[in-house]
Amino acid sequence: MIRSLCVFALILSSLCAAASQPVERIVALSPSSTEMLFEMGVGTRVVGTVEWADFPEAAKAIPRIGSYAGINIEALVALRPDLVVAWKSGNKEADLQKLEALGLNLIYVDPKTMDSVAGSMEELGAAAGVPEAGKAAAQRFRERYQALKGKYADANPVRVFYQLSYDPLRTVGKGSWVDALIKDCGGDNVFGKAPAHYPVVAFESVIARDPEVIIMSSHTNVVNSKEALWSEWPSVAAVKSGHLIPVNSSALLRSGPRATDGLALLCDAIDQAR
């Protein structure tokens, strides 16, 4: 008990000491916010991040203080951060409550749509003390996103099945991040009316919808055996035409600056089926 109180006192004293300092030490608790900070040119200020933050290459050298299992609060505070960038969708609520209770300089960055990514970069840039860099990064993102949307605005629709995983067979439903991107590419998500964002579906239901292209997240083990996996259903349009295409899931699924790279890859994959 006494040890815990001492640790808590040390934490509070370190926070108070850091409160009046410039933003030079940042902890980013999501891959996307880590990438945003590098995009703004302040990646070297990131002193702690989470296990799955792996881009750019320099991010791999940043100390890890969290994972899907949770955030190591003591390790985080020991880094003496001037700013903590939290992630409501990916960080545990209990951990976020602890961080808030400690009075940390905390900002939430959790864009849900492509349109909100740019705004999040502006907010993060301001919080990190580099507002102009944040605005510039946001403008680059907006311009490329609008260019891609415009390119495919009048494209012929293509029936798309997006495969997140194999066992179970999981896809993207109405209102999900990827569902919106498929629409931006002029695609028709064959499970676009499913109420769940990431529903588990049966192979038979995929076959009945006869997708013209099957796009797979590159992080799934199905990519290495995609032909064998789908060869049992040669009547499916995508299988018949050979349109079984893996897409870089790191770029596509993260709501950060590389989301436009992911969108370009997705649109190109869909375009191959036109």
C-alpha positions as CSV (number, residue, x, y, z in Angstrom):
1,M,0.0,0.0,0.0
2,I,2.8,2.4,1.0
3,R,4.7,1.5,-2.2
4,S,1.7,2.2,-4.3
5,L,1.2,5.6,-2.7
6,C,4.8,6.5,-3.3
7,V,4.5,5.5,-6.9
8,F,1.4,7.5,-7.3
9,A,3.1,10.6,-5.7
10,L,6.0,10.2,-8.1
11,I,3.6,10.0,-11.0
12,L,1.8,13.2,-9.9
13,S,5.1,15.1,-9.3
14,S,6.3,14.1,-12.8
15,L,3.1,15.3,-14.4
16,C,3.2,18.6,-12.6
17,A,6.8,19.2,-13.7
18,A,5.9,18.4,-17.3
19,A,2.8,20.5,-17.4
20,S,4.6,23.8,-18.0
21,Q,7.0,22.5,-20.6
22,P,6.8,22.7,-24.4
23,V,5.4,19.6,-26.2
24,E,8.6,17.7,-26.8
25,R,7.7,14.2,-25.5
26,I,4.6,12.6,-26.9
27,V,3.0,9.2,-26.3
28,A,0.8,8.0,-29.1
29,L,-1.6,5.2,-28.3
30,S,-2.6,4.2,-31.8
31,P,-0.9,3.4,-35.1
32,S,-2.8,6.1,-36.9
33,S,-1.8,8.9,-34.5
34,T,1.8,7.8,-34.6
35,E,1.7,8.0,-38.4
36,M,0.1,11.4,-38.2
37,L,2.9,12.8,-36.0
38,F,5.5,11.5,-38.4
39,E,3.6,13.0,-41.3
40,M,3.8,16.4,-39.5
41,G,7.6,16.0,-39.1
42,V,7.5,15.4,-35.3
43,G,7.9,11.7,-35.2
44,T,11.2,12.0,-33.3
45,R,9.1,13.5,-30.4
46,V,7.2,10.3,-29.9
47,V,8.7,8.6,-26.9
48,G,6.2,5.8,-26.5
49,T,3.6,4.0,-28.6
50,V,1.7,0.7,-28.9
51,E,2.8,-2.8,-30.2
52,W,1.1,-2.6,-33.6
53,A,2.5,0.9,-34.6
54,D,4.9,-0.2,-37.4
55,F,4.9,2.7,-39.9
56,P,7.1,4.4,-40.9
57,E,10.2,2.3,-40.3
58,A,11.4,4.7,-37.7
59,A,8.3,4.0,-35.6
60,K,9.5,0.4,-35.0
61,A,12.2,1.7,-32.7
62,I,9.9,3.6,-30.4
63,P,9.4,2.0,-26.9
64,R,6.2,0.0,-26.5
65,I,4.0,0.8,-23.5
66,G,0.8,-0.8,-24.6
67,S,-1.0,-3.5,-26.7
68,Y,-4.5,-4.8,-27.2
69,A,-4.2,-6.2,-23.7
70,G,-4.0,-2.7,-22.3
71,I,-1.7,0.2,-21.5
72,N,1.1,0.1,-18.9
73,I,0.2,3.2,-17.0
74,E,3.4,3.4,-14.9
75,A,5.6,2.8,-17.9
76,L,3.7,5.6,-19.8
77,V,4.1,8.1,-17.0
78,A,7.8,7.2,-16.5
79,L,8.3,8.5,-20.0
80,R,7.3,12.0,-18.7
81,P,5.1,12.8,-21.7
82,D,4.0,16.4,-22.4
83,L,1.1,15.0,-24.5
84,V,-0.7,11.7,-24.6
85,V,-2.7,10.9,-27.8
86,A,-5.4,8.4,-26.9
87,W,-7.7,6.3,-29.0
88,K,-11.2,5.6,-27.7
89,S,-11.9,2.8,-30.2
90,G,-8.7,0.9,-29.5
91,N,-7.6,1.7,-25.9
92,K,-9.4,0.1,-22.9
93,E,-11.9,2.3,-21.2
94,A,-10.5,1.5,-17.8
95,D,-7.0,2.7,-19.0
96,L,-8.4,5.9,-20.4
97,Q,-10.2,6.6,-17.1
98,K,-6.9,6.2,-15.3
99,L,-5.1,8.5,-17.6
100,E,-7.8,11.1,-17.3
101,A,-7.8,10.8,-13.5
102,L,-4.0,11.5,-13.5
103,G,-4.6,14.9,-15.1
104,L,-2.4,14.2,-18.1
105,N,-2.3,16.5,-21.1
106,L,-4.6,14.2,-23.1
107,I,-6.2,14.4,-26.5
108,Y,-8.4,11.9,-28.3
109,V,-7.7,11.2,-31.9
110,D,-10.1,8.7,-33.4
111,P,-11.5,9.7,-36.9
112,K,-14.3,7.5,-38.1
113,T,-14.5,8.7,-41.7
114,M,-12.1,9.8,-44.4
115,D,-13.5,13.4,-44.1
116,S,-12.7,13.5,-40.4
117,V,-9.1,12.3,-40.8
118,A,-7.9,15.7,-42.0
119,G,-9.7,17.5,-39.2
120,S,-8.0,15.1,-36.7
121,M,-4.6,16.0,-38.1
122,E,-5.3,19.7,-37.6
123,E,-6.3,19.1,-34.0
124,L,-3.3,16.9,-33.3
125,G,-1.0,19.4,-35.0
126,A,-2.3,22.2,-32.7
127,A,-2.0,20.0,-29.6
128,A,1.5,19.0,-30.5
129,G,2.6,22.6,-31.0
130,V,2.9,22.4,-34.8
131,P,-0.4,23.8,-36.1
132,E,0.9,24.8,-39.5
133,A,2.4,21.3,-40.1
134,G,-1.0,19.9,-39.0
135,K,-2.8,22.1,-41.5
136,A,-0.4,21.3,-44.3
137,A,-0.7,17.5,-43.7
138,A,-4.5,17.9,-43.6
139,Q,-4.6,19.8,-46.9
140,R,-2.5,17.2,-48.6
141,F,-4.8,14.5,-47.4
142,R,-8.0,16.4,-48.5
143,E,-6.6,17.1,-52.0
144,R,-5.7,13.5,-52.6
145,Y,-8.9,12.2,-51.2
146,Q,-11.0,14.5,-53.3
147,A,-9.0,13.6,-56.4
148,L,-9.5,9.9,-55.9
149,K,-13.3,10.3,-55.2
150,G,-13.6,12.4,-58.4
151,K,-11.7,9.8,-60.5
152,Y,-14.2,7.1,-59.6
153,A,-17.4,9.2,-59.2
154,D,-18.9,8.0,-62.5
155,A,-17.3,4.5,-62.7
156,N,-19.5,1.5,-63.5
157,P,-20.5,-0.3,-60.2
158,V,-18.7,-3.5,-59.3
159,R,-19.9,-6.1,-56.8
160,V,-17.3,-6.3,-54.1
161,F,-16.7,-8.8,-51.3
162,Y,-14.2,-7.7,-48.8
163,Q,-12.7,-10.5,-46.8
164,L,-11.3,-9.5,-43.4
165,S,-10.6,-13.0,-42.2
166,Y,-11.1,-16.6,-43.2
167,D,-11.9,-18.5,-39.9
168,P,-14.4,-17.2,-39.2
169,L,-15.3,-15.7,-42.6
170,R,-15.7,-12.0,-41.7
171,T,-16.5,-9.0,-43.9
172,V,-17.5,-5.4,-43.7
173,G,-21.1,-4.2,-43.3
174,K,-23.1,-1.0,-43.5
175,G,-21.4,2.1,-42.1
176,S,-18.0,0.5,-41.6
177,W,-14.8,2.3,-42.6
178,V,-14.1,0.0,-45.5
179,D,-17.8,0.0,-46.7
180,A,-17.5,3.8,-47.2
181,L,-14.2,3.4,-49.1
182,I,-15.7,0.8,-51.4
183,K,-18.4,3.3,-52.2
184,D,-15.7,6.0,-52.9
185,C,-14.3,3.6,-55.5
186,G,-17.6,3.1,-57.2
187,G,-18.0,-0.4,-55.8
188,D,-21.1,-2.1,-54.4
189,N,-20.3,-3.9,-51.2
190,V,-22.3,-7.1,-51.4
191,F,-22.8,-7.0,-47.6
192,G,-23.4,-3.3,-47.6
193,K,-26.8,-3.7,-46.0
194,A,-25.6,-5.9,-43.1
195,P,-26.3,-4.0,-39.9
196,A,-23.1,-5.1,-38.1
197,H,-19.9,-3.3,-39.1
198,Y,-17.9,-6.5,-39.2
199,P,-20.3,-9.4,-39.6
200,V,-19.4,-13.1,-39.8
201,V,-21.0,-14.6,-42.9
202,A,-21.4,-18.0,-44.5
203,F,-19.6,-18.9,-47.8
204,E,-23.0,-19.8,-49.2
205,S,-24.2,-16.2,-48.7
206,V,-21.1,-14.9,-50.5
207,I,-21.7,-17.3,-53.4
208,A,-25.4,-16.2,-53.6
209,R,-24.3,-12.5,-54.0
210,D,-21.8,-13.5,-56.8
211,P,-19.1,-10.8,-56.2
212,E,-17.1,-9.7,-59.2
213,V,-14.0,-9.1,-57.1
214,I,-12.9,-10.5,-53.8
215,I,-10.5,-8.3,-51.9
216,M,-8.6,-9.7,-49.0
217,S,-6.8,-7.9,-46.1
218,S,-3.1,-8.6,-46.5
219,H,-2.8,-9.5,-42.8
220,T,-5.0,-12.6,-43.1
221,N,-3.5,-16.1,-43.7
222,V,-5.9,-16.5,-46.5
223,V,-3.8,-14.5,-49.0
224,N,-1.2,-17.3,-49.3
225,S,-3.9,-19.8,-50.3
226,K,-6.5,-17.6,-51.9
227,E,-6.9,-19.7,-55.0
228,A,-7.2,-23.0,-53.1
229,L,-9.7,-21.3,-50.7
230,W,-12.1,-20.1,-53.4
231,S,-11.4,-22.8,-56.1
232,E,-14.3,-24.8,-54.7
233,W,-16.7,-22.2,-56.1
234,P,-15.6,-21.7,-59.7
235,S,-19.0,-20.3,-60.7
236,V,-18.5,-17.2,-58.6
237,A,-17.7,-14.3,-61.0
238,A,-14.6,-13.2,-59.1
239,V,-13.2,-16.7,-59.0
240,K,-14.0,-17.3,-62.7
241,S,-12.2,-14.1,-63.7
242,G,-9.3,-14.5,-61.2
243,H,-10.1,-11.3,-59.4
244,L,-8.9,-12.4,-56.0
245,I,-6.8,-9.5,-54.8
246,P,-5.0,-8.8,-51.6
247,V,-4.7,-5.2,-50.5
248,N,-2.3,-3.7,-47.9
249,S,-4.5,-3.7,-44.8
250,S,-2.1,-1.5,-42.8
251,A,-2.7,1.4,-45.2
252,L,-6.3,0.6,-45.8
253,L,-7.7,0.0,-42.3
254,R,-5.9,2.7,-40.4
255,S,-7.6,6.1,-40.3
256,G,-4.4,8.1,-40.8
257,P,-2.4,9.8,-43.5
258,R,-1.9,6.6,-45.5
259,A,-5.6,6.0,-45.8
260,T,-5.5,7.6,-49.2
261,D,-2.8,5.1,-50.2
262,G,-5.1,2.4,-49.1
263,L,-8.0,3.9,-50.9
264,A,-5.9,4.1,-54.1
265,L,-5.0,0.4,-53.8
266,L,-8.6,-0.6,-53.1
267,C,-9.9,1.4,-56.1
268,D,-7.3,-0.1,-58.4
269,A,-8.3,-3.6,-57.2
270,I,-12.0,-2.9,-57.9
271,D,-11.1,-1.2,-61.2
272,Q,-9.5,-4.5,-62.4
273,A,-12.9,-6.1,-62.4
274,R,-14.5,-3.4,-64.7
